[in-house]
Amino acid sequence: MTTTASDITFRLEQKRRVQADFPGPKSLALAERRKAVVAAGVASGVPVYVADADGGIIHDVDGNSFIDLGSGIAVTSVGASDPAVVGAVKEAVEHFTHTCFMVTPYEGYVAVAEQLNRLTPGDHEKRTVLFNSGAEAVENAIKVARLATGRDAVVAFDHAYHGRTNLTMALTAKAMPYKTNFGPFAPEVYRMPMSYPYREENPEITGAEAAKRAITMIEKQIGGDQVAAIIIEPIQGEGGFIVPAEGFLPALADWAKEKGIVFIADEVQSGFCRTGEWFAVNHEGVIPDIMTLAKGIAGGMPLSAITGRADLLDAVHPGGLGGTYGGNPVACAAALASIGTMEEYDLAGRARHIESLATARLRELQTELAGAGSGVIGDVRGRGAMLAIELVQAGSKEPNPELTKAVAAACLKEGVIILTCGTYGNVIRLLPPLVITDELLNDGLDVLAAAIKANA
């Protein structure tokens, strides 16, 4: 008999339950302690402190239970305490917590590399390097591309988000809060127009035409023979869960191959079954030269990777890639267990089911509001369990960040955690754990719908 996500059992009851006066006294006390010791630049979107989490539920220290529609920003796809991940971590910790793979290596690192080489698209020979964060993966992918090509220029896209380090801030498009007053940034980074179907001036533009627009600008402003790498999120994350028009990614990848440019797919947020495929590029059959991977890779443990063509990664001299904690043995054990859970329960299929359930409800809500003269849902988009609604001023495409904030606050008050994003701060993104039950997801969507109606 086939095992599916419906066969998963949970430690915690999968129901929301909130008291009217939260944040409660324990969370408030922790907030006071935090003010005295944690830098003000570290912000938290939710004012409660977590005590436990399982499946699609988060318990706070005061006994409230929240529906989790954020997954720690697409990290806890298998749940925040998947039994397989917990067991693997416990076993690994009992042996050793660290040796540094660059000093005394261990099997777990090799095993994770084997799995990533197997799962990522393409049957070519591959190599993998492990790191800690998505930003580290992006930095190292650029390093590899520059060394392998002997070129300097890197092309990124409007609305992109690639990290908070100096180079990845240069790649990131949004100024506040990520870049403002943190410059100067790494040089030789160029930004090109993205395919953003909802906001295209010409709504009839195809993906191939949007790619040609970007390619023409690259040739004019840089020269294709000067570009080391093109880096792009197949579905943009922080920029607003923007799904480019069909044909955009393949056209860019084909042109990059023709020009000897390394095509880097940043799958930090969209990878590991999140979009209904193992990786978002799979939806259009794109085979990147290098992929950057993180977030959902290890069930919440810090791990990231670059996986790509063997000739590219092997071009780097010994010692040119690495890091003290990269591929930590405990994180590797968690990654192997997390991948096992994804395969055992077909979480890519579960993501497709979440998409069909949620998008039907969101589009019905969009139609209902438009019919009532409150057409504040401009767009419903996404793939799998990486979904978004873009909120606008009724009767226009003018972004509505105020409504977005109000909806998020109203949802939290009722015990549902949602995340916002978008270049204009007007997008609600839904990233539920892939193991969330239909009942819990529907409950969360009920709360979201009521919040939009009440604030529209």
Secondary structure, 3 states (H helix, E strand, C coil): CCCCHHHCCCCCCCCCECCCCCCCHHHHHHHHHHHHHCCCCCCCCCCCCEEEEECCEEEECCCCEEEECCHHHHCCCCCCCCHHHHHHHHHHHHHCCCCCCCCCCCHHHHHHHHHHHHHCCCCCCEEEEEECCHHHHHHHHHHHHHHHHCCCEEEEECCCCCCCCHHHHHHCCCCCCCCCCCCCCCCCEEEECCCCHHHCCCCCCCHHHHHHHHHHHHHHHCCHHHEEEEEECCCCCCCCCCCCCCCHHHHHHHHHHHHCCEEEEECCCCCCCCCCCCCHHHHHCCCCCEEEECHHHHCCCCCEEEEEEHHHHCCCCCCCCCCCCCCCHHHHHHHHHHHHHHHHCCHHHHHHHHHHHHHHHHHHHHHHHHHCCCCCEEEEEEECCEEEEEEECCCCCCECHHHHHHHHHHHHHCCEECEEECCCCCEEEECCCCCCCHHHHHHHHHHHHHHHHHHC
